[in-house]
Amino acid sequence: MSEIKLLYQAKRLSQHQIMAGLNVSKWELHGTLNRIVETGSVLFEARSCRLKMTTASDDKYVGLCSLREEQLHHRYRKHNSPISKSTARVKLSSSGLRGRVPASKPLLRKENKCQWAQKRLGSQSSSSSHPKNNSPPGLPTSDSSEFFVLLF
């Protein structure tokens, strides 16, 4: 690069002579000569670079979206500026998010219905003031197995 500057300014060679002598492309030569004219040297100007860390609003966005979307990392990498997995993990864990929160309770499956009913009835009978039969006459008691048959 400095050879181009020397040949062009001191020896006053043409661009074709410099290209042939140094075996460089015309675009490389043209870019170097433009840089010499603009900055006065062969060096590049200092440029403002993209920040290498996320902002507070980015952290908030990642935290909120991670609760809603389980594939957040892949979407964020596709559509927005790139962010590493470790950066996302550190930001999420620092804000107290260590796992995904389900949007709703899982549906009750057939094999768990009986356990759910027993647990539900057990908590209701223990909280009632009268431990004896609280059901109206004609209905089976909560302790009998007939009551579970009626539920299903």
TORMI-756841 format. One record per residue (C-alpha): x, y, z. Coordinates in Angstrom, 2 decimals. Layout:
- X | Y | Z
- X | Y | Z
...
END
This chain:
- X | Y | Z
- 0.00 | 0.00 | 0.00
- 2.75 | 2.44 | 0.86
- 4.49 | 1.44 | -2.41
- 1.42 | 2.61 | -4.33
- 1.59 | 5.97 | -2.58
- 5.31 | 6.31 | -3.34
- 4.96 | 5.36 | -7.02
- 1.93 | 7.59 | -7.57
- 3.08 | 10.73 | -5.74
- 6.89 | 10.71 | -6.01
- 7.55 | 9.04 | -9.37
- 4.28 | 10.23 | -10.98
- 3.58 | 6.90 | -12.68
- 0.22 | 6.27 | -14.31
- -2.30 | 3.87 | -12.81
- -1.66 | 1.33 | -15.61
- 2.07 | 1.36 | -14.93
- 1.50 | 0.87 | -11.18
- -0.93 | -2.02 | -11.81
- 1.55 | -3.73 | -14.11
- 4.53 | -3.14 | -11.83
- 2.94 | -4.27 | -8.55
- 0.52 | -6.84 | -10.01
- -2.56 | -5.43 | -8.23
- -6.13 | -5.14 | -9.47
- -7.47 | -1.83 | -10.71
- -10.11 | -1.77 | -7.92
- -7.49 | -2.23 | -5.22
- -5.40 | 0.55 | -6.75
- -8.41 | 2.83 | -7.18
- -9.53 | 2.28 | -3.56
- -6.04 | 2.96 | -2.23
- -5.67 | 6.17 | -4.25
- -9.09 | 7.41 | -3.08
- -8.11 | 6.70 | 0.52
- -4.87 | 8.66 | 0.07
- -6.82 | 11.63 | -1.31
- -9.46 | 11.54 | 1.47
- -7.33 | 10.83 | 4.54
- -3.83 | 11.77 | 3.43
- -2.47 | 8.34 | 4.34
- -2.87 | 4.72 | 3.36
- -4.50 | 3.78 | 6.66
- -8.22 | 3.39 | 7.10
- -10.18 | 5.89 | 9.14
- -11.42 | 4.78 | 12.52
- -15.01 | 3.62 | 12.14
- -17.75 | 3.37 | 14.68
- -18.47 | -0.30 | 15.31
- -21.53 | -2.17 | 16.42
- -21.61 | -2.66 | 20.17
- -20.64 | -6.15 | 21.28
- -23.08 | -6.32 | 24.18
- -26.84 | -6.12 | 24.55
- -28.64 | -3.08 | 25.90
- -31.05 | -2.99 | 28.84
- -34.04 | -2.96 | 26.49
- -32.65 | -6.02 | 24.66
- -32.29 | -7.83 | 27.98
- -35.89 | -7.00 | 28.90
- -37.12 | -8.15 | 25.48
- -35.27 | -11.46 | 25.69
- -36.58 | -12.07 | 29.23
- -40.21 | -11.38 | 28.33
- -40.18 | -13.34 | 25.09
- -38.52 | -16.36 | 26.67
- -41.60 | -16.83 | 28.83
- -43.80 | -16.97 | 25.74
- -41.64 | -18.66 | 23.11
- -39.50 | -21.71 | 23.66
- -37.63 | -21.29 | 20.36
- -36.64 | -17.70 | 21.17
- -32.93 | -18.15 | 20.59
- -33.36 | -19.43 | 17.04
- -35.81 | -16.69 | 16.09
- -33.65 | -13.99 | 17.66
- -30.61 | -15.19 | 15.73
- -32.52 | -15.28 | 12.45
- -34.26 | -11.92 | 12.49
- -32.27 | -9.63 | 14.79
- -28.61 | -9.01 | 15.45
- -26.72 | -12.19 | 16.37
- -26.40 | -13.10 | 20.02
- -24.57 | -16.12 | 21.37
- -26.22 | -18.88 | 23.39
- -24.02 | -18.16 | 26.39
- -24.93 | -14.45 | 26.35
- -28.64 | -15.26 | 26.27
- -28.23 | -17.85 | 29.05
- -26.28 | -15.42 | 31.28
- -28.78 | -12.60 | 30.75
- -31.76 | -14.87 | 31.44
- -30.23 | -16.40 | 34.56
- -29.17 | -13.00 | 35.92
- -32.77 | -11.82 | 35.68
- -33.98 | -14.91 | 37.56
- -35.31 | -16.90 | 34.59
- -33.90 | -20.38 | 34.87
- -36.54 | -22.27 | 32.89
- -39.63 | -21.86 | 30.79
- -42.97 | -21.24 | 32.47
- -45.93 | -23.11 | 30.93
- -48.67 | -20.91 | 29.55
- -51.39 | -23.06 | 31.15
- -51.69 | -26.13 | 33.31
- -51.35 | -29.43 | 31.44
- -54.56 | -31.25 | 30.64
- -55.67 | -33.92 | 33.07
- -55.08 | -37.38 | 31.59
- -57.31 | -40.38 | 32.24
- -54.78 | -42.14 | 34.45
- -54.43 | -39.08 | 36.70
- -58.15 | -38.29 | 37.10
- -58.61 | -40.66 | 40.04
- -55.57 | -39.31 | 41.87
- -56.74 | -35.75 | 41.22
- -60.24 | -36.50 | 42.55
- -58.88 | -38.19 | 45.68
- -56.55 | -35.30 | 46.37
- -59.30 | -32.76 | 45.75
- -61.80 | -34.57 | 47.99
- -59.17 | -35.14 | 50.66
- -58.43 | -31.42 | 50.89
- -62.15 | -30.52 | 50.96
- -63.01 | -33.02 | 53.69
- -60.06 | -31.97 | 55.86
- -61.01 | -28.30 | 55.55
- -64.69 | -28.84 | 56.44
- -65.78 | -28.26 | 60.02
- -67.80 | -31.49 | 60.21
- -65.70 | -34.53 | 59.41
- -68.79 | -36.73 | 59.16
- -70.97 | -37.06 | 56.10
- -71.51 | -33.59 | 54.55
- -73.30 | -34.81 | 51.44
- -77.07 | -34.41 | 51.07
- -79.24 | -37.46 | 51.77
- -79.41 | -39.94 | 48.92
- -75.87 | -39.28 | 47.64
- -72.97 | -41.55 | 48.52
- -70.37 | -40.32 | 51.00
- -67.04 | -38.98 | 49.83
- -65.29 | -42.01 | 51.35
- -67.11 | -44.55 | 49.20
- -65.90 | -45.75 | 45.81
- -69.38 | -45.11 | 44.33
- -68.66 | -41.40 | 44.45
- -65.69 | -41.81 | 42.07
- -67.82 | -43.80 | 39.64
- -70.28 | -40.89 | 39.52
- -67.46 | -38.50 | 38.64
- -66.52 | -40.43 | 35.54
END
